[in-house]
């Protein structure tokens, strides 16, 4: 695949939606016909991972792809919100192991956004990787408020030194 095309899967399950980013899978007619323009989408990781809105970075020095993504958490009252940014890594853009992931940002390590954290976009700037993300300040322990889940957000910036390396 020359380019990864990521799309969202939404499936109702147990009273809430399961989310995931996916990539197209080529479908050919019997006899090796032209690939179908309506590509079947394959989740990158199982939908139970509850991810969406991903951004890719390729580290040439170790031939590894890094997928920065929202994690969607479920609040005690059933409300859903982006509670963290996770990163997955793989050497094969078409195969991702859900166990190969790490936490990047959430309310435990983000100084200003103690509520919502998500929507990452990554950009290489010199010898660092910029992670632009959105968040919303909420006092620790304050209840989730569904009316504010997708509003009143600010943009944050975090930095990672390059090259990125997956844990050993």
Buried (B, 14 or more C-beta within 10 A) or exposed (E): EEEBEBBBBEEEEEEEBBBBBBBBEEEEEEEEEEEEEEBEBEBBBEBEBBBBBBBBBEBEEEEBBBBBBBBBBBBEEEBBBBBBBBBBBBEEBEEBEEEBBEEBBBBEEBEEBBBBBBBBBBEEEEEEBBBBBBBBBBEEEEEBBEEBBEEEBEEBEBEBEBEBEBEE
